[in-house]
């Protein structure tokens, strides 16, 4: 399972880290030795909305060849959904699993991944997401192998859900305990 974690200037840090942490624990806690990941961006440095800087592993390369695409959101995602270069880059992904947190679903929609699907996003962006798919007002929405999470903190929930889906509920529960996540 090779995961592409997308990063871009202005993204919400918790959207990125909330799903990153549980998924990478599949490897770091020894549950699976076939899990690997790259942080993928269009630029050599990414600055999240509150100033957190991230140095990506892969810069401005195709997203093809990954098994999972993870796209975080942020207020800036509303603008990026109109950026043809950015959404064309996202559309290079051919991953089995396509996932997003918060307004990252707007980016998935603009890149063509949500056509004919159900999805969710931050409650403030439901109306905008309706341009791309059927909106479901839930914390996590899974439609086939497209999984979207609602507001910022729901990325943790989606990451843990994916851990159970990729491995099993016992693994998810062990990761939750290690994270001290009570929900």
N, C-alpha and C positions, 0 to 999 in steps of 0.2 A: 504494500500500500504506500504509494509515493504521493505526498500531499503538496499542493501548491497553495500557500498562504499568500494572498494578494495584499500588498501594502501600497498606500498612496498618501500624498500630502493631504493633511486635513482630516484623515479618517479618525474615528473615535477609538482611542487606545483600548478601551475595554471590549469593544466589538471584536477587535483583533485578538487580544490576550484571553478573553473569556472562552473562546472555542479552542484556541491554540493550546492552552494549558492541559485540559483533559485529553485531547487527542495525542499530544506528544508523550503523555504519561503512558500510553500503550507501550511505547518503546522504553522510556526511561525507568519505568517500574518493572520492566522485564516480562510483560504479558505477551508481546509480539516482537519478534526480531526482524520482521519484514516491514516495519513502519519507518519511513524516512520522510523528510520534508525539506522544502525550500521556501524561503521568503522571496516572493517575486514582485518586482516593481518595474516601473518604466524609468526610474531615476536611480542614481547611485546612493542617494540618501533619501529617507522619508522622514518627515516631521509630522507626527500626529497632532490632533487639534490642540492639545495642551502643552505641546513642546517636546514630547518624548521623541527622541531620534532613533531610527532603526536603519541598520545597514543591511540591505537585502543580499541574498545569496546569488540571485539571478536577476540580471538587469536587462530589460527590454528584449527579451527572447520570447519565442512562442510558448504558449502554455500547453501545447500538445504533449502527450506522453505522461501526464499525471493521472493518477487514479481518482483523486479528489481535488476539487477546486473549492477554496474557501474565500469568500469575499465579504469583508467587513463593511460597515456603513459609516456614516458621519454626515453632518449637515451638508458637507461639500458633495456628497454623492448625488444630490439633486442636480447640481451643475454638471458633474461628470457623466451623468446619464445622457446628457446632450452632447458630449464630446465624442465625436465619431472615431477619432484615433484611439481613445481609451477603450471604448466599448468594442471596437474591432479587435483590439489586442485581447480583451477578455474572450471574445468569440473564437479565438484560436484554440481554446481548451476543448479537449475531447474526452474529458474525465467521465468515469462511470457515475461518480457522485458529484453533484453540483450543489453547493451550499452557500448560504449567506446569513449574515446577522444584521438586524435592523434595516437601515435603508440600503444595505448592500443588495437587497432584492431589486431595487430600482435599477441597479447596474446589471444584474442578471437579466432583468426584463428587457432593458435596452439592447443587450447583447444577443437577445433572441432565445434565451434558455427557458423562459416561462410561458411561451406560447402554448395555449391549450391546457395550462396547468393551474393548480391552486397554489397560493403562496401567501405569506404574511410579511409584515414590516413593522416599523414603529407606528403606533396609532396615528401620529400626525401626518403620516404619508400614505394612509390607506387609499385616499382618493387618487393620488398620483400613481400608485401601484396598479390601480384598476385599468390603466391604459395598456397594461401588459398581460394581465391574467385575471383569474377569479380570485378576489381577495377573501381570505378567511381570517376573521379576527380572533386568532388563537396565539398562544405563546410560541408554539412550534407547529409547523405545517409540513407534512411529508407527502409528496405526490410522486410516486415511483421512486426514482433515485435523486429527486430534487428536494432538498430539505432547507426550509427557511425559518428563521427565528425572528420574533417580534422586536421589542425594544432592547436597549443596550445590554442589560444583565441576562437576557435570555440566551445569549451566546454560550454561557456556561451550561445551561440546560441542554442546548442542542449538542454541544461537545460531549456531554455525558450520554445523551441519547445515542449518538453515533458510536460511542465506545461500546455500548450494549449491542448495537446492531452489528458492528464489526467483529466483536468478540462474544460477550455474553453479559447477563445482568450481574453475575458475581464479580466480574472484572470491573464493570461500571461502579458497583457498590464499593469495591476496594479503593478505587480512585476517588470516589466521593469522600470516603473516610480519610484518606491521605490529604485531600484538599480541605478537610473540615467543612464540607458543604452539607448543611443540614436539610436541604429541601429535596 
